[in-house]
């Protein structure tokens, strides 16, 4: 189900990317972003509707689902960043680990 959405604080363009590369790009773009920020993800990989909610569930970010981006006039996937999200490995964002700031340790 598609919903209207407020404009994104961050937009990640994953057009043409497989979800693995999309998640790497997403993690890079949200590094240092404020909790509560709304992220719109443009994704063409057919696995995105499964992978993005699963990644949000694993990390603790809030998956908002498919929304209409008013600036792009197209559907995107939206999520809201949370303050207590779990970090993932910088080289493998589908695995927990590392520190939230992206440093290892």
Secondary structure, 3 states (H helix, E strand, C coil): CCEEECCCCEEEEECCCCHHHHHHHHHHHHCCCCCCCEEEEEECCCCHHHHHHHHHHHHCCEEEEEEEECCCCEEEEEEECCCCCCCEECCEEEEECCCCCCCCC
